[in-house]
Amino acid sequence: MTEEEKEALVAAAAGAYRESRATGEIVWSPAFFDLDEAGRREAYEESLRERRLEASASSDGRTGTARAVLARIRAAKP
């Protein structure tokens, strides 16, 4: 794997977007499975940096992930 390919996989695995199935189940990023242990650790560290930046730029201090989870919880209430 080239360094460019690894960087692309790390970026994809670190990103907040996750596909979901018709059942609502969230799917792991395929890039995660293409990385070795060191690459997964790098993706994790990058995701922490990205979430901190995202939260700091948000008026409510929440990440998009936090807002998405809260929306699902609110939608599930009777």
MMTF fields as JSON, N, C-alpha, C and O atoms, coordinates in Angstrom:
{
  "mmtfVersion": "1.0.0",
  "mmtfProducer": "UNKNOWN",
  "numBonds": 311,
  "numAtoms": 312,
  "numGroups": 78,
  "numChains": 1,
  "numModels": 1,
  "chainsPerModel": [1],
  "groupsPerChain": [78],
  "chainIdList": ["A"],
  "bondAtomList": [4, 2, 8, 6, 12, 10, 16, 14, 20, 18, 24, 22, 28, 26, 32, 30, 36, 34, 40, 38, 44, 42, 48, 46, 52, 50, 56, 54, 60, 58, 64, 62, 68, 66, 72, 70, 76, 74, 80, 78, 84, 82, 88, 86, 92, 90, 96, 94, 100, 98, 104, 102, 108, 106, 112, 110, 116, 114, 120, 118, 124, 122, 128, 126, 132, 130, 136, 134, 140, 138, 144, 142, 148, 146, 152, 150, 156, 154, 160, 158, 164, 162, 168, 166, 172, 170, 176, 174, 180, 178, 184, 182, 188, 186, 192, 190, 196, 194, 200, 198, 204, 202, 208, 206, 212, 210, 216, 214, 220, 218, 224, 222, 228, 226, 232, 230, 236, 234, 240, 238, 244, 242, 248, 246, 252, 250, 256, 254, 260, 258, 264, 262, 268, 266, 272, 270, 276, 274, 280, 278, 284, 282, 288, 286, 292, 290, 296, 294, 300, 298, 304, 302, 308, 306],
  "bondOrderList": [1, 1, 1, 1, 1, 1, 1, 1, 1, 1, 1, 1, 1, 1, 1, 1, 1, 1, 1, 1, 1, 1, 1, 1, 1, 1, 1, 1, 1, 1, 1, 1, 1, 1, 1, 1, 1, 1, 1, 1, 1, 1, 1, 1, 1, 1, 1, 1, 1, 1, 1, 1, 1, 1, 1, 1, 1, 1, 1, 1, 1, 1, 1, 1, 1, 1, 1, 1, 1, 1, 1, 1, 1, 1, 1, 1, 1],
  "groupList": [{"groupName": "MET", "atomNameList": ["N", "CA", "C", "O"], "elementList": ["N", "C", "C", "O"], "formalChargeList": [0, 0, 0, 0], "bondAtomList": [1, 0, 2, 1, 3, 2], "bondOrderList": [1, 1, 2], "singleLetterCode": "M", "chemCompType": "L-PEPTIDE LINKING"}, {"groupName": "THR", "atomNameList": ["N", "CA", "C", "O"], "elementList": ["N", "C", "C", "O"], "formalChargeList": [0, 0, 0, 0], "bondAtomList": [1, 0, 2, 1, 3, 2], "bondOrderList": [1, 1, 2], "singleLetterCode": "T", "chemCompType": "L-PEPTIDE LINKING"}, {"groupName": "GLU", "atomNameList": ["N", "CA", "C", "O"], "elementList": ["N", "C", "C", "O"], "formalChargeList": [0, 0, 0, 0], "bondAtomList": [1, 0, 2, 1, 3, 2], "bondOrderList": [1, 1, 2], "singleLetterCode": "E", "chemCompType": "L-PEPTIDE LINKING"}, {"groupName": "LYS", "atomNameList": ["N", "CA", "C", "O"], "elementList": ["N", "C", "C", "O"], "formalChargeList": [0, 0, 0, 0], "bondAtomList": [1, 0, 2, 1, 3, 2], "bondOrderList": [1, 1, 2], "singleLetterCode": "K", "chemCompType": "L-PEPTIDE LINKING"}, {"groupName": "ALA", "atomNameList": ["N", "CA", "C", "O"], "elementList": ["N", "C", "C", "O"], "formalChargeList": [0, 0, 0, 0], "bondAtomList": [1, 0, 2, 1, 3, 2], "bondOrderList": [1, 1, 2], "singleLetterCode": "A", "chemCompType": "L-PEPTIDE LINKING"}, {"groupName": "LEU", "atomNameList": ["N", "CA", "C", "O"], "elementList": ["N", "C", "C", "O"], "formalChargeList": [0, 0, 0, 0], "bondAtomList": [1, 0, 2, 1, 3, 2], "bondOrderList": [1, 1, 2], "singleLetterCode": "L", "chemCompType": "L-PEPTIDE LINKING"}, {"groupName": "VAL", "atomNameList": ["N", "CA", "C", "O"], "elementList": ["N", "C", "C", "O"], "formalChargeList": [0, 0, 0, 0], "bondAtomList": [1, 0, 2, 1, 3, 2], "bondOrderList": [1, 1, 2], "singleLetterCode": "V", "chemCompType": "L-PEPTIDE LINKING"}, {"groupName": "GLY", "atomNameList": ["N", "CA", "C", "O"], "elementList": ["N", "C", "C", "O"], "formalChargeList": [0, 0, 0, 0], "bondAtomList": [1, 0, 2, 1, 3, 2], "bondOrderList": [1, 1, 2], "singleLetterCode": "G", "chemCompType": "PEPTIDE LINKING"}, {"groupName": "TYR", "atomNameList": ["N", "CA", "C", "O"], "elementList": ["N", "C", "C", "O"], "formalChargeList": [0, 0, 0, 0], "bondAtomList": [1, 0, 2, 1, 3, 2], "bondOrderList": [1, 1, 2], "singleLetterCode": "Y", "chemCompType": "L-PEPTIDE LINKING"}, {"groupName": "ARG", "atomNameList": ["N", "CA", "C", "O"], "elementList": ["N", "C", "C", "O"], "formalChargeList": [0, 0, 0, 0], "bondAtomList": [1, 0, 2, 1, 3, 2], "bondOrderList": [1, 1, 2], "singleLetterCode": "R", "chemCompType": "L-PEPTIDE LINKING"}, {"groupName": "SER", "atomNameList": ["N", "CA", "C", "O"], "elementList": ["N", "C", "C", "O"], "formalChargeList": [0, 0, 0, 0], "bondAtomList": [1, 0, 2, 1, 3, 2], "bondOrderList": [1, 1, 2], "singleLetterCode": "S", "chemCompType": "L-PEPTIDE LINKING"}, {"groupName": "ILE", "atomNameList": ["N", "CA", "C", "O"], "elementList": ["N", "C", "C", "O"], "formalChargeList": [0, 0, 0, 0], "bondAtomList": [1, 0, 2, 1, 3, 2], "bondOrderList": [1, 1, 2], "singleLetterCode": "I", "chemCompType": "L-PEPTIDE LINKING"}, {"groupName": "TRP", "atomNameList": ["N", "CA", "C", "O"], "elementList": ["N", "C", "C", "O"], "formalChargeList": [0, 0, 0, 0], "bondAtomList": [1, 0, 2, 1, 3, 2], "bondOrderList": [1, 1, 2], "singleLetterCode": "W", "chemCompType": "L-PEPTIDE LINKING"}, {"groupName": "PRO", "atomNameList": ["N", "CA", "C", "O"], "elementList": ["N", "C", "C", "O"], "formalChargeList": [0, 0, 0, 0], "bondAtomList": [1, 0, 2, 1, 3, 2], "bondOrderList": [1, 1, 2], "singleLetterCode": "P", "chemCompType": "L-PEPTIDE LINKING"}, {"groupName": "PHE", "atomNameList": ["N", "CA", "C", "O"], "elementList": ["N", "C", "C", "O"], "formalChargeList": [0, 0, 0, 0], "bondAtomList": [1, 0, 2, 1, 3, 2], "bondOrderList": [1, 1, 2], "singleLetterCode": "F", "chemCompType": "L-PEPTIDE LINKING"}, {"groupName": "ASP", "atomNameList": ["N", "CA", "C", "O"], "elementList": ["N", "C", "C", "O"], "formalChargeList": [0, 0, 0, 0], "bondAtomList": [1, 0, 2, 1, 3, 2], "bondOrderList": [1, 1, 2], "singleLetterCode": "D", "chemCompType": "L-PEPTIDE LINKING"}],
  "groupTypeList": [0, 1, 2, 2, 2, 3, 2, 4, 5, 6, 4, 4, 4, 4, 7, 4, 8, 9, 2, 10, 9, 4, 1, 7, 2, 11, 6, 12, 10, 13, 4, 14, 14, 15, 5, 15, 2, 4, 7, 9, 9, 2, 4, 8, 2, 2, 10, 5, 9, 2, 9, 9, 5, 2, 4, 10, 4, 10, 10, 15, 7, 9, 1, 7, 1, 4, 9, 4, 6, 5, 4, 9, 11, 9, 4, 4, 3, 13],
  "groupIdList": [1, 2, 3, 4, 5, 6, 7, 8, 9, 10, 11, 12, 13, 14, 15, 16, 17, 18, 19, 20, 21, 22, 23, 24, 25, 26, 27, 28, 29, 30, 31, 32, 33, 34, 35, 36, 37, 38, 39, 40, 41, 42, 43, 44, 45, 46, 47, 48, 49, 50, 51, 52, 53, 54, 55, 56, 57, 58, 59, 60, 61, 62, 63, 64, 65, 66, 67, 68, 69, 70, 71, 72, 73, 74, 75, 76, 77, 78],
  "secStructList": [7, 7, 2, 2, 2, 2, 2, 2, 2, 2, 2, 2, 2, 2, 1, 1, 7, 7, 7, 5, 7, 6, 6, 1, 7, 5, 7, 7, 7, 2, 2, 2, 2, 2, 1, 7, 2, 2, 2, 2, 2, 2, 2, 2, 2, 2, 2, 2, 2, 2, 2, 2, 2, 2, 2, 2, 2, 1, 6, 6, 1, 7, 7, 2, 2, 2, 2, 2, 2, 2, 2, 2, 2, 2, 2, 2, 7, 7],
  "xCoordList": [0.859, 0.0, 0.901, 1.871, 0.561, 1.343, 0.938, -0.103, 1.769, 1.452, 0.179, -0.622, -0.014, -1.231, -2.475, -3.505, -2.381, -3.514, -3.828, -4.992, -2.773, -2.976, -3.627, -4.555, -3.146, -3.728, -5.201, -6.01, -5.552, -6.955, -7.807, -8.934, -7.279, -8.016, -8.177, -9.245, -7.114, -7.186, -8.237, -9.042, -8.232, -9.217, -10.642, -11.55, -10.834, -12.173, -12.625, -13.783, -11.727, -12.083, -12.296, -13.101, -11.59, -11.692, -12.916, -13.368, -13.449, -14.592, -15.815, -15.953, -16.694, -17.875, -18.99, -19.842, -18.998, -20.093, -20.047, -18.997, -21.18, -21.327, -22.617, -23.661, -22.517, -23.711, -24.58, -24.106, -25.852, -26.74, -27.56, -27.83, -27.945, -28.765, -30.23, -30.579, -31.071, -32.508, -33.106, -34.122, -32.483, -32.944, -32.56, -33.013, -31.723, -31.237, -29.895, -29.295, -29.412, -28.124, -27.003, -26.972, -26.101, -24.974, -23.865, -23.561, -23.267, -22.262, -20.866, -20.635, -19.954, -18.557, -18.007, -18.423, -17.088, -16.419, -15.593, -14.787, -15.773, -14.951, -13.454, -12.64, -13.091, -11.68, -11.055, -9.865, -11.844, -11.341, -10.73, -9.689, -11.376, -10.918, -9.713, -9.039, -9.44, -8.281, -7.014, -5.932, -7.142, -5.989, -5.418, -6.15, -4.116, -3.523, -3.747, -4.368, -3.244, -3.468, -2.96, -3.634, -1.787, -1.216, -2.078, -2.284, -2.574, -3.435, -4.755, -5.275, -5.299, -6.549, -6.338, -7.196, -5.208, -4.892, -4.753, -5.228, -4.104, -3.95, -5.318, -5.564, -6.205, -7.556, -8.321, -9.057, -8.142, -8.81, -8.345, -9.16, -7.024, -6.476, -6.953, -7.282, -6.988, -7.461, -8.937, -9.354, -9.727, -11.16, -11.372, -12.293, -10.546, -10.652, -10.368, -11.075, -9.324, -9.001, -10.148, -10.539, -10.678, -11.772, -13.023, -13.672, -13.366, -14.567, -14.399, -15.349, -13.177, -12.944, -13.109, -13.732, -12.56, -12.7, -14.163, -14.645, -14.853, -16.263, -17.099, -17.929, -16.883, -17.636, -17.316, -18.206, -16.062, -15.694, -16.285, -16.488, -16.561, -17.134, -18.663, -19.287, -19.259, -20.71, -21.232, -20.628, -22.352, -22.913, -23.37, -23.374, -23.755, -24.197, -23.105, -23.34, -21.914, -20.796, -20.896, -20.132, -21.833, -22.012, -21.443, -21.37, -21.048, -20.607, -21.836, -22.932, -21.622, -22.7, -23.156, -24.337, -22.209, -22.551, -23.474, -24.467, -23.153, -24.0, -25.407, -26.4, -25.477, -26.798, -27.576, -28.787, -26.893, -27.562, -28.092, -29.204, -27.298, -27.726, -28.93, -29.906, -28.855, -29.984, -31.25, -32.346, -31.108, -32.267, -32.893, -34.116, -32.063, -32.596, -33.302, -34.343, -32.746, -33.377, -34.723, -35.721, -34.735, -35.996, -37.044, -38.23, -36.632, -37.57, -38.126, -39.222, -37.4, -37.821, -38.791, -39.465, -38.86, -39.764, -41.204, -41.521, -42.085, -43.505, -44.227, -45.415],
  "yCoordList": [-1.179, 0.0, 1.237, 1.322, 2.175, 3.41, 4.331, 4.143, 5.31, 6.281, 7.046, 7.339, 7.37, 8.083, 7.224, 7.732, 5.93, 5.025, 4.922, 4.932, 4.823, 4.754, 6.029, 5.968, 7.184, 8.457, 8.55, 9.057, 8.064, 8.082, 7.173, 7.526, 6.005, 5.086, 5.654, 5.54, 6.266, 6.878, 7.98, 8.072, 8.817, 9.903, 9.352, 9.881, 8.304, 7.715, 7.085, 7.231, 6.392, 5.749, 6.766, 6.531, 7.889, 8.906, 9.792, 10.406, 9.866, 10.735, 10.338, 9.19, 11.292, 11.05, 10.337, 9.702, 10.432, 9.852, 8.33, 7.729, 7.716, 6.27, 5.953, 6.557, 4.994, 4.54, 3.77, 3.296, 3.655, 2.841, 1.945, 2.277, 0.817, -0.13, 0.292, 1.189, -0.364, -0.063, -0.29, 0.312, -1.151, -1.445, -0.344, -0.34, 0.586, 1.646, 1.33, 2.184, 0.109, -0.3, 0.506, 0.639, 1.033, 1.806, 0.84, -0.105, 1.088, 0.191, 0.761, 1.956, -0.087, 0.314, 0.79, 0.302, 1.726, 2.186, 1.04, 0.448, 0.713, -0.343, -0.04, -0.961, 1.234, 1.61, 1.095, 0.78, 1.007, 0.53, -0.859, -1.145, -1.721, -3.102, -3.234, -4.264, -2.203, -2.231, -1.701, -1.776, -1.17, -0.631, -1.671, -2.512, -1.609, -2.453, -1.794, -0.735, -2.418, -1.888, -0.458, 0.381, -0.186, 1.171, 2.173, 3.293, 1.79, 2.675, 2.939, 4.053, 1.913, 2.096, 3.038, 3.869, 2.911, 3.806, 5.247, 6.19, 5.397, 6.726, 7.313, 8.499, 6.484, 6.941, 7.357, 8.344, 6.602, 6.942, 8.303, 9.148, 8.506, 9.775, 10.93, 12.004, 10.707, 11.745, 12.045, 13.201, 11.006, 11.229, 12.052, 12.867, 11.856, 12.667, 14.133, 15.019, 14.387, 15.762, 16.389, 17.53, 15.636, 16.155, 16.451, 17.475, 15.563, 15.78, 17.0, 17.758, 17.205, 18.39, 19.667, 20.623, 19.686, 20.851, 21.079, 22.212, 20.02, 20.119, 20.677, 21.562, 20.165, 20.639, 22.097, 22.864, 22.479, 23.861, 24.847, 26.016, 24.395, 25.266, 25.32, 26.14, 24.45, 24.368, 25.323, 25.471, 25.96, 26.911, 26.23, 26.853, 24.951, 24.247, 23.364, 22.68, 23.378, 22.605, 21.114, 20.333, 20.712, 19.287, 18.959, 19.803, 17.709, 17.223, 16.789, 16.642, 16.592, 16.076, 14.705, 14.368, 13.919, 12.597, 12.722, 12.001, 13.627, 13.822, 14.264, 13.776, 15.19, 15.642, 14.518, 14.407, 13.679, 12.561, 11.542, 11.033, 11.252, 10.301, 10.851, 10.137, 12.106, 12.718, 12.731, 12.511, 12.985, 12.983, 11.597, 11.468, 10.566, 9.186, 8.843, 8.187, 9.28, 9.009, 9.716, 9.131, 10.984, 11.753, 11.157, 11.145, 10.671, 10.077, 8.751, 8.356, 8.064, 6.757, 6.86, 5.887, 8.032, 8.199, 8.166, 8.712, 7.519, 7.431, 8.771, 8.843],
  "zCoordList": [0.0, 0.0, 0.0, 0.754, -0.851, -0.902, 0.251, 0.88, 0.51, 1.573, 1.234, 2.121, -0.038, -0.466, -0.227, 0.217, -0.52, -0.289, 1.205, 1.607, 2.023, 3.473, 3.993, 4.798, 3.537, 3.973, 3.599, 4.376, 2.415, 1.984, 2.859, 3.207, 3.218, 4.085, 5.489, 6.089, 6.014, 7.348, 7.348, 8.274, 6.311, 6.234, 6.154, 6.794, 5.378, 5.246, 6.561, 6.952, 7.239, 8.501, 9.616, 10.518, 9.569, 10.622, 10.455, 11.421, 9.265, 9.009, 9.812, 10.233, 10.018, 10.844, 10.093, 10.713, 8.771, 8.004, 8.036, 7.811, 8.315, 8.263, 7.528, 7.772, 6.629, 5.928, 6.911, 7.943, 6.577, 7.397, 6.488, 5.334, 7.029, 6.279, 6.384, 7.152, 5.608, 5.627, 7.009, 7.356, 7.792, 9.149, 10.137, 11.282, 9.682, 10.564, 11.18, 11.833, 10.983, 11.528, 10.862, 9.638, 11.656, 11.143, 10.746, 11.473, 9.588, 9.016, 9.255, 9.07, 9.659, 9.82, 8.495, 7.444, 8.521, 7.317, 6.739, 7.457, 5.457, 4.853, 4.955, 5.021, 4.968, 5.07, 6.359, 6.389, 7.42, 8.704, 8.566, 9.156, 7.787, 7.65, 6.725, 6.725, 5.941, 5.048, 5.709, 5.127, 6.911, 7.637, 8.594, 9.115, 8.821, 9.845, 11.209, 11.296, 12.26, 13.609, 13.769, 14.366, 13.243, 13.348, 12.582, 13.05, 11.43, 10.648, 11.345, 11.299, 11.993, 12.746, 13.918, 14.217, 14.576, 15.697, 15.184, 15.818, 14.043, 13.444, 13.08, 13.299, 12.527, 12.178, 13.433, 13.422, 14.509, 15.769, 16.281, 16.65, 16.3, 16.773, 15.896, 16.399, 14.595, 13.678, 13.919, 13.863, 14.185, 14.438, 15.705, 15.759, 16.712, 17.93, 17.633, 18.112, 16.835, 16.454, 15.66, 15.911, 14.707, 13.879, 14.704, 14.494, 15.642, 16.461, 17.354, 17.549, 17.91, 18.738, 17.923, 18.384, 16.727, 15.849, 15.484, 15.506, 15.153, 14.773, 15.919, 15.712, 17.115, 18.279, 18.59, 18.958, 18.444, 18.758, 17.752, 18.081, 16.544, 15.519, 15.585, 14.912, 16.392, 16.485, 17.558, 18.621, 17.267, 18.234, 19.524, 20.586, 19.438, 20.644, 21.251, 22.247, 20.652, 21.183, 20.93, 21.498, 20.083, 19.791, 18.416, 17.524, 18.286, 16.982, 16.182, 16.721, 14.904, 14.065, 14.531, 14.447, 15.022, 15.547, 16.751, 16.85, 17.661, 18.846, 18.444, 18.984, 17.493, 17.031, 16.366, 16.559, 15.579, 14.906, 15.92, 15.774, 16.936, 17.966, 18.732, 18.963, 19.117, 19.831, 18.974, 19.488, 17.684, 16.789, 16.711, 16.682, 16.679, 16.64, 17.947, 17.939, 19.051, 20.349, 20.434, 20.854, 20.028, 20.078, 19.137, 19.468, 17.991, 17.035, 17.537, 17.138, 18.396, 18.893, 20.073, 20.412, 20.691, 21.83, 21.345, 20.288, 22.125, 21.716, 21.762, 21.447]
}
